[in-house]
Amino acid sequence: MPLTLTLDSHGEQLVAAHLRSGFYHSPEEVVTRALETLAEKERAAPARTMTPAEAVADIRELRKGVTLGGLRIKDLINEGREY
């Protein structure tokens, strides 16, 4: 069944950029490949909603070993104000 889509200007720019690359020959090819890529990504990593407690635990785990090289947040904020 044919389907007609209307893209916003950003979507049009993305399609045009892919067409200019020469890898794709039509807007339909670009959209088809984008949908295939999205489906592959969704199959590989199914979406899961974390509870707030799980999110906090995840953030804490990701922050392990991350340092500011002896700097303090306060110092970084003050340095940012100079610019």
KOLGU-4560 file (N, C-alpha, C; in nm, 3 decimals, padded with zeros to 5 digits):
<recs>
<n_xx: 00.085 n_yy: -00.117 n_zz: 00.000 ca_xx: 00.000 ca_yy: 00.000 ca_zz: 00.000 c_xx: 00.089 c_yy: 00.124 c_zz: 00.000 mol: A seq: 1 type: MET>
<n_xx: 00.080 n_yy: 00.210 n_zz: -00.098 ca_xx: 00.161 ca_yy: 00.332 ca_zz: -00.103 c_xx: 00.125 c_yy: 00.425 c_zz: 00.012 mol: A seq: 2 type: PRO>
<n_xx: 00.225 n_yy: 00.495 n_zz: 00.061 ca_xx: 00.208 ca_yy: 00.587 ca_zz: 00.172 c_xx: 00.277 c_yy: 00.717 c_zz: 00.137 mol: A seq: 3 type: LEU>
<n_xx: 00.210 n_yy: 00.826 n_zz: 00.160 ca_xx: 00.268 ca_yy: 00.958 ca_zz: 00.134 c_xx: 00.304 c_yy: 01.021 c_zz: 00.267 mol: A seq: 4 type: THR>
<n_xx: 00.429 n_yy: 01.067 n_zz: 00.277 ca_xx: 00.477 ca_yy: 01.131 ca_zz: 00.399 c_xx: 00.511 c_yy: 01.276 c_zz: 00.370 mol: A seq: 5 type: LEU>
<n_xx: 00.492 n_yy: 01.360 n_zz: 00.470 ca_xx: 00.533 ca_yy: 01.500 ca_zz: 00.462 c_xx: 00.640 c_yy: 01.520 c_zz: 00.568 mol: A seq: 6 type: THR>
<n_xx: 00.759 n_yy: 01.560 n_zz: 00.525 ca_xx: 00.870 ca_yy: 01.583 ca_zz: 00.617 c_xx: 00.881 c_yy: 01.730 c_zz: 00.651 mol: A seq: 7 type: LEU>
<n_xx: 00.927 n_yy: 01.757 n_zz: 00.772 ca_xx: 00.957 ca_yy: 01.895 ca_zz: 00.806 c_xx: 01.090 c_yy: 01.932 c_zz: 00.739 mol: A seq: 8 type: ASP>
<n_xx: 01.131 n_yy: 02.056 n_zz: 00.752 ca_xx: 01.251 ca_yy: 02.100 ca_zz: 00.681 c_xx: 01.375 c_yy: 02.023 c_zz: 00.726 mol: A seq: 9 type: SER>
<n_xx: 01.382 n_yy: 01.988 n_zz: 00.853 ca_xx: 01.497 ca_yy: 01.911 ca_zz: 00.901 c_xx: 01.500 c_yy: 01.773 c_zz: 00.835 mol: A seq: 10 type: HIS>
<n_xx: 01.385 n_yy: 01.706 n_zz: 00.828 ca_xx: 01.378 ca_yy: 01.577 ca_zz: 00.762 c_xx: 01.415 c_yy: 01.586 c_zz: 00.616 mol: A seq: 11 type: GLY>
<n_xx: 01.370 n_yy: 01.691 n_zz: 00.549 ca_xx: 01.404 ca_yy: 01.710 ca_zz: 00.408 c_xx: 01.555 c_yy: 01.729 c_zz: 00.391 mol: A seq: 12 type: GLU>
<n_xx: 01.615 n_yy: 01.804 n_zz: 00.482 ca_xx: 01.760 ca_yy: 01.826 ca_zz: 00.475 c_xx: 01.837 c_yy: 01.696 c_zz: 00.495 mol: A seq: 13 type: GLN>
<n_xx: 01.790 n_yy: 01.613 n_zz: 00.587 ca_xx: 01.856 ca_yy: 01.485 ca_zz: 00.611 c_xx: 01.848 c_yy: 01.395 c_zz: 00.487 mol: A seq: 14 type: LEU>
<n_xx: 01.730 n_yy: 01.387 n_zz: 00.429 ca_xx: 01.713 ca_yy: 01.305 ca_zz: 00.309 c_xx: 01.801 c_yy: 01.360 c_zz: 00.196 mol: A seq: 15 type: VAL>
<n_xx: 01.800 n_yy: 01.491 n_zz: 00.177 ca_xx: 01.880 ca_yy: 01.552 ca_zz: 00.070 c_xx: 02.029 c_yy: 01.524 c_zz: 00.090 mol: A seq: 16 type: ALA>
<n_xx: 02.075 n_yy: 01.529 n_zz: 00.215 ca_xx: 02.217 ca_yy: 01.504 ca_zz: 00.242 c_xx: 02.253 c_yy: 01.360 c_zz: 00.205 mol: A seq: 17 type: ALA>
<n_xx: 02.166 n_yy: 01.265 n_zz: 00.236 ca_xx: 02.193 ca_yy: 01.126 ca_zz: 00.202 c_xx: 02.189 c_yy: 01.104 c_zz: 00.051 mol: A seq: 18 type: HIS>
<n_xx: 02.100 n_yy: 01.174 n_zz: -00.017 ca_xx: 02.095 ca_yy: 01.163 ca_zz: -00.163 c_xx: 02.221 c_yy: 01.220 c_zz: -00.227 mol: A seq: 19 type: LEU>
<n_xx: 02.271 n_yy: 01.331 n_zz: -00.172 ca_xx: 02.394 ca_yy: 01.392 ca_zz: -00.225 c_xx: 02.515 c_yy: 01.300 c_zz: -00.206 mol: A seq: 20 type: ARG>
<n_xx: 02.510 n_yy: 01.214 n_zz: -00.105 ca_xx: 02.623 ca_yy: 01.124 ca_zz: -00.081 c_xx: 02.641 c_yy: 01.027 c_zz: -00.198 mol: A seq: 21 type: SER>
<n_xx: 02.535 n_yy: 01.007 n_zz: -00.276 ca_xx: 02.542 ca_yy: 00.917 ca_zz: -00.390 c_xx: 02.515 c_yy: 00.772 c_zz: -00.354 mol: A seq: 22 type: GLY>
<n_xx: 02.505 n_yy: 00.742 n_zz: -00.227 ca_xx: 02.481 ca_yy: 00.605 ca_zz: -00.184 c_xx: 02.336 c_yy: 00.565 c_zz: -00.208 mol: A seq: 23 type: PHE>
<n_xx: 02.247 n_yy: 00.661 n_zz: -00.198 ca_xx: 02.104 ca_yy: 00.637 ca_zz: -00.218 c_xx: 02.061 c_yy: 00.706 c_zz: -00.347 mol: A seq: 24 type: TYR>
<n_xx: 01.964 n_yy: 00.646 n_zz: -00.415 ca_xx: 01.921 ca_yy: 00.699 ca_zz: -00.545 c_xx: 01.782 c_yy: 00.761 c_zz: -00.542 mol: A seq: 25 type: HIS>
<n_xx: 01.711 n_yy: 00.746 n_zz: -00.429 ca_xx: 01.578 ca_yy: 00.804 ca_zz: -00.420 c_xx: 01.544 c_yy: 00.829 c_zz: -00.273 mol: A seq: 26 type: SER>
<n_xx: 01.451 n_yy: 00.922 n_zz: -00.249 ca_xx: 01.408 ca_yy: 00.945 ca_zz: -00.112 c_xx: 01.350 c_yy: 00.818 c_zz: -00.049 mol: A seq: 27 type: PRO>
<n_xx: 01.284 n_yy: 00.735 n_zz: -00.130 ca_xx: 01.227 ca_yy: 00.611 ca_zz: -00.079 c_xx: 01.336 c_yy: 00.519 c_zz: -00.024 mol: A seq: 28 type: GLU>
<n_xx: 01.450 n_yy: 00.513 n_zz: -00.092 ca_xx: 01.561 ca_yy: 00.430 ca_zz: -00.044 c_xx: 01.611 c_yy: 00.480 c_zz: 00.090 mol: A seq: 29 type: GLU>
<n_xx: 01.622 n_yy: 00.612 n_zz: 00.104 ca_xx: 01.670 ca_yy: 00.670 ca_zz: 00.230 c_xx: 01.576 c_yy: 00.635 c_zz: 00.343 mol: A seq: 30 type: VAL>
<n_xx: 01.447 n_yy: 00.654 n_zz: 00.322 ca_xx: 01.348 ca_yy: 00.628 ca_zz: 00.427 c_xx: 01.343 c_yy: 00.479 c_zz: 00.459 mol: A seq: 31 type: VAL>
<n_xx: 01.348 n_yy: 00.394 n_zz: 00.359 ca_xx: 01.345 ca_yy: 00.249 ca_zz: 00.382 c_xx: 01.465 c_yy: 00.206 c_zz: 00.466 mol: A seq: 32 type: THR>
<n_xx: 01.583 n_yy: 00.255 n_zz: 00.431 ca_xx: 01.703 ca_yy: 00.218 ca_zz: 00.507 c_xx: 01.695 c_yy: 00.272 c_zz: 00.650 mol: A seq: 33 type: ARG>
<n_xx: 01.642 n_yy: 00.391 n_zz: 00.667 ca_xx: 01.628 ca_yy: 00.448 ca_zz: 00.801 c_xx: 01.534 c_yy: 00.362 c_zz: 00.886 mol: A seq: 34 type: ALA>
<n_xx: 01.424 n_yy: 00.318 n_zz: 00.827 ca_xx: 01.329 ca_yy: 00.234 ca_zz: 00.900 c_xx: 01.389 c_yy: 00.097 c_zz: 00.933 mol: A seq: 35 type: LEU>
<n_xx: 01.466 n_yy: 00.041 n_zz: 00.840 ca_xx: 01.533 ca_yy: -00.087 ca_zz: 00.866 c_xx: 01.633 c_yy: -00.073 c_zz: 00.980 mol: A seq: 36 type: GLU>
<n_xx: 01.709 n_yy: 00.035 n_zz: 00.980 ca_xx: 01.808 ca_yy: 00.060 ca_zz: 01.085 c_xx: 01.739 c_yy: 00.077 c_zz: 01.220 mol: A seq: 37 type: THR>
<n_xx: 01.629 n_yy: 00.149 n_zz: 01.222 ca_xx: 01.554 ca_yy: 00.168 ca_zz: 01.345 c_xx: 01.501 c_yy: 00.034 c_zz: 01.399 mol: A seq: 38 type: LEU>
<n_xx: 01.449 n_yy: -00.049 n_zz: 01.310 ca_xx: 01.398 ca_yy: -00.180 ca_zz: 01.352 c_xx: 01.510 c_yy: -00.266 c_zz: 01.408 mol: A seq: 39 type: ALA>
<n_xx: 01.628 n_yy: -00.264 n_zz: 01.346 ca_xx: 01.743 ca_yy: -00.340 ca_zz: 01.395 c_xx: 01.784 c_yy: -00.292 c_zz: 01.534 mol: A seq: 40 type: GLU>
<n_xx: 01.787 n_yy: -00.162 n_zz: 01.551 ca_xx: 01.827 ca_yy: -00.104 ca_zz: 01.679 c_xx: 01.727 c_yy: -00.141 c_zz: 01.789 mol: A seq: 41 type: LYS>
<n_xx: 01.600 n_yy: -00.136 n_zz: 01.757 ca_xx: 01.498 ca_yy: -00.169 ca_zz: 01.855 c_xx: 01.503 c_yy: -00.317 c_zz: 01.893 mol: A seq: 42 type: GLU>
<n_xx: 01.534 n_yy: -00.404 n_zz: 01.797 ca_xx: 01.546 ca_yy: -00.547 ca_zz: 01.827 c_xx: 01.667 c_yy: -00.573 c_zz: 01.915 mol: A seq: 43 type: ARG>
<n_xx: 01.776 n_yy: -00.500 n_zz: 01.889 ca_xx: 01.900 ca_yy: -00.522 ca_zz: 01.962 c_xx: 01.890 c_yy: -00.475 c_zz: 02.107 mol: A seq: 44 type: ALA>
<n_xx: 01.821 n_yy: -00.367 n_zz: 02.131 ca_xx: 01.812 ca_yy: -00.310 ca_zz: 02.265 c_xx: 01.668 c_yy: -00.271 c_zz: 02.295 mol: A seq: 45 type: ALA>
<n_xx: 01.588 n_yy: -00.365 n_zz: 02.342 ca_xx: 01.449 ca_yy: -00.331 ca_zz: 02.370 c_xx: 01.441 c_yy: -00.222 c_zz: 02.478 mol: A seq: 46 type: PRO>
<n_xx: 01.349 n_yy: -00.131 n_zz: 02.458 ca_xx: 01.333 ca_yy: -00.020 ca_zz: 02.552 c_xx: 01.285 c_yy: -00.071 c_zz: 02.687 mol: A seq: 47 type: ALA>
<n_xx: 01.340 n_yy: -00.014 n_zz: 02.792 ca_xx: 01.300 ca_yy: -00.053 ca_zz: 02.926 c_xx: 01.299 c_yy: 00.073 c_zz: 03.012 mol: A seq: 48 type: ARG>
<n_xx: 01.193 n_yy: 00.091 n_zz: 03.084 ca_xx: 01.182 ca_yy: 00.206 ca_zz: 03.172 c_xx: 01.238 c_yy: 00.169 c_zz: 03.309 mol: A seq: 49 type: THR>
<n_xx: 01.329 n_yy: 00.254 n_zz: 03.357 ca_xx: 01.387 ca_yy: 00.231 ca_zz: 03.489 c_xx: 01.306 c_yy: 00.302 c_zz: 03.596 mol: A seq: 50 type: MET>
<n_xx: 01.308 n_yy: 00.242 n_zz: 03.712 ca_xx: 01.249 ca_yy: 00.311 ca_zz: 03.827 c_xx: 01.348 c_yy: 00.420 c_zz: 03.869 mol: A seq: 51 type: THR>
<n_xx: 01.304 n_yy: 00.519 n_zz: 03.944 ca_xx: 01.398 ca_yy: 00.621 ca_zz: 03.991 c_xx: 01.516 c_yy: 00.561 c_zz: 04.068 mol: A seq: 52 type: PRO>
<n_xx: 01.491 n_yy: 00.461 n_zz: 04.149 ca_xx: 01.599 ca_yy: 00.398 ca_zz: 04.226 c_xx: 01.699 c_yy: 00.330 c_zz: 04.133 mol: A seq: 53 type: ALA>
<n_xx: 01.649 n_yy: 00.264 n_zz: 04.027 ca_xx: 01.738 ca_yy: 00.200 ca_zz: 03.930 c_xx: 01.820 c_yy: 00.304 c_zz: 03.855 mol: A seq: 54 type: GLU>
<n_xx: 01.758 n_yy: 00.416 n_zz: 03.821 ca_xx: 01.828 ca_yy: 00.523 ca_zz: 03.751 c_xx: 01.940 c_yy: 00.580 c_zz: 03.837 mol: A seq: 55 type: ALA>
<n_xx: 01.913 n_yy: 00.602 n_zz: 03.964 ca_xx: 02.016 ca_yy: 00.653 ca_zz: 04.056 c_xx: 02.130 c_yy: 00.554 c_zz: 04.066 mol: A seq: 56 type: VAL>
<n_xx: 02.099 n_yy: 00.426 n_zz: 04.081 ca_xx: 02.202 ca_yy: 00.323 ca_zz: 04.090 c_xx: 02.285 c_yy: 00.318 c_zz: 03.962 mol: A seq: 57 type: ALA>
<n_xx: 02.219 n_yy: 00.332 n_zz: 03.848 ca_xx: 02.288 ca_yy: 00.332 ca_zz: 03.719 c_xx: 02.383 c_yy: 00.451 c_zz: 03.708 mol: A seq: 58 type: ASP>
<n_xx: 02.337 n_yy: 00.567 n_zz: 03.747 ca_xx: 02.420 ca_yy: 00.688 ca_zz: 03.743 c_xx: 02.540 c_yy: 00.672 c_zz: 03.834 mol: A seq: 59 type: ILE>
<n_xx: 02.517 n_yy: 00.620 n_zz: 03.955 ca_xx: 02.629 ca_yy: 00.599 ca_zz: 04.048 c_xx: 02.732 c_yy: 00.503 c_zz: 03.990 mol: A seq: 60 type: ARG>
<n_xx: 02.685 n_yy: 00.398 n_zz: 03.925 ca_xx: 02.777 ca_yy: 00.301 ca_zz: 03.865 c_xx: 02.857 c_yy: 00.365 c_zz: 03.752 mol: A seq: 61 type: GLU>
<n_xx: 02.790 n_yy: 00.446 n_zz: 03.670 ca_xx: 02.859 ca_yy: 00.512 ca_zz: 03.559 c_xx: 02.961 c_yy: 00.614 c_zz: 03.606 mol: A seq: 62 type: LEU>
<n_xx: 02.938 n_yy: 00.672 n_zz: 03.724 ca_xx: 03.028 ca_yy: 00.775 ca_zz: 03.776 c_xx: 03.151 c_yy: 00.718 c_zz: 03.845 mol: A seq: 63 type: ARG>
<n_xx: 03.152 n_yy: 00.589 n_zz: 03.872 ca_xx: 03.267 ca_yy: 00.529 ca_zz: 03.940 c_xx: 03.394 c_yy: 00.554 c_zz: 03.859 mol: A seq: 64 type: LYS>
<n_xx: 03.494 n_yy: 00.602 n_zz: 03.928 ca_xx: 03.622 ca_yy: 00.626 ca_zz: 03.863 c_xx: 03.632 c_yy: 00.758 c_zz: 03.790 mol: A seq: 65 type: GLY>
<n_xx: 03.523 n_yy: 00.833 n_zz: 03.783 ca_xx: 03.524 ca_yy: 00.962 ca_zz: 03.715 c_xx: 03.568 c_yy: 01.068 c_zz: 03.816 mol: A seq: 66 type: VAL>
<n_xx: 03.673 n_yy: 01.139 n_zz: 03.780 ca_xx: 03.723 ca_yy: 01.244 ca_zz: 03.869 c_xx: 03.729 c_yy: 01.376 c_zz: 03.793 mol: A seq: 67 type: THR>
<n_xx: 03.745 n_yy: 01.480 n_zz: 03.868 ca_xx: 03.760 ca_yy: 01.613 ca_zz: 03.809 c_xx: 03.905 c_yy: 01.658 c_zz: 03.816 mol: A seq: 68 type: LEU>
<n_xx: 03.996 n_yy: 01.564 n_zz: 03.836 ca_xx: 04.137 ca_yy: 01.598 ca_zz: 03.839 c_xx: 04.172 c_yy: 01.695 c_zz: 03.950 mol: A seq: 69 type: GLY>
<n_xx: 04.108 n_yy: 01.680 n_zz: 04.065 ca_xx: 04.136 ca_yy: 01.766 ca_zz: 04.179 c_xx: 04.059 c_yy: 01.897 c_zz: 04.178 mol: A seq: 70 type: GLY>
<n_xx: 03.987 n_yy: 01.926 n_zz: 04.072 ca_xx: 03.909 ca_yy: 02.049 ca_zz: 04.066 c_xx: 03.779 c_yy: 02.032 c_zz: 04.142 mol: A seq: 71 type: LEU>
<n_xx: 03.726 n_yy: 02.143 n_zz: 04.187 ca_xx: 03.597 ca_yy: 02.142 ca_zz: 04.253 c_xx: 03.494 c_yy: 02.200 c_zz: 04.158 mol: A seq: 72 type: ARG>
<n_xx: 03.370 n_yy: 02.156 n_zz: 04.170 ca_xx: 03.261 ca_yy: 02.207 ca_zz: 04.087 c_xx: 03.255 c_yy: 02.359 c_zz: 04.098 mol: A seq: 73 type: ILE>
<n_xx: 03.269 n_yy: 02.409 n_zz: 04.219 ca_xx: 03.264 ca_yy: 02.553 ca_zz: 04.243 c_xx: 03.369 c_yy: 02.626 c_zz: 04.160 mol: A seq: 74 type: LYS>
<n_xx: 03.491 n_yy: 02.570 n_zz: 04.151 ca_xx: 03.597 ca_yy: 02.631 ca_zz: 04.072 c_xx: 03.561 c_yy: 02.632 c_zz: 03.923 mol: A seq: 75 type: ASP>
<n_xx: 03.504 n_yy: 02.524 n_zz: 03.876 ca_xx: 03.465 ca_yy: 02.516 ca_zz: 03.735 c_xx: 03.355 c_yy: 02.617 c_zz: 03.702 mol: A seq: 76 type: LEU>
<n_xx: 03.262 n_yy: 02.634 n_zz: 03.793 ca_xx: 03.155 ca_yy: 02.731 ca_zz: 03.771 c_xx: 03.213 c_yy: 02.872 c_zz: 03.763 mol: A seq: 77 type: ILE>
<n_xx: 03.302 n_yy: 02.902 n_zz: 03.855 ca_xx: 03.364 ca_yy: 03.036 ca_zz: 03.855 c_xx: 03.446 c_yy: 03.057 c_zz: 03.729 mol: A seq: 78 type: ASN>
<n_xx: 03.515 n_yy: 02.955 n_zz: 03.685 ca_xx: 03.595 ca_yy: 02.967 ca_zz: 03.563 c_xx: 03.503 c_yy: 02.990 c_zz: 03.443 mol: A seq: 79 type: GLU>
<n_xx: 03.389 n_yy: 02.923 n_zz: 03.440 ca_xx: 03.295 ca_yy: 02.940 ca_zz: 03.330 c_xx: 03.238 c_yy: 03.081 c_zz: 03.324 mol: A seq: 80 type: GLY>
<n_xx: 03.225 n_yy: 03.145 n_zz: 03.436 ca_xx: 03.171 ca_yy: 03.282 ca_zz: 03.440 c_xx: 03.266 c_yy: 03.382 c_zz: 03.375 mol: A seq: 81 type: ARG>
<n_xx: 03.394 n_yy: 03.347 n_zz: 03.368 ca_xx: 03.492 ca_yy: 03.437 ca_zz: 03.310 c_xx: 03.473 c_yy: 03.451 c_zz: 03.159 mol: A seq: 82 type: GLU>
<n_xx: 03.404 n_yy: 03.354 n_zz: 03.098 ca_xx: 03.389 ca_yy: 03.354 ca_zz: 02.953 c_xx: 03.253 c_yy: 03.399 c_zz: 02.921 mol: A seq: 83 type: TYR>
</recs>
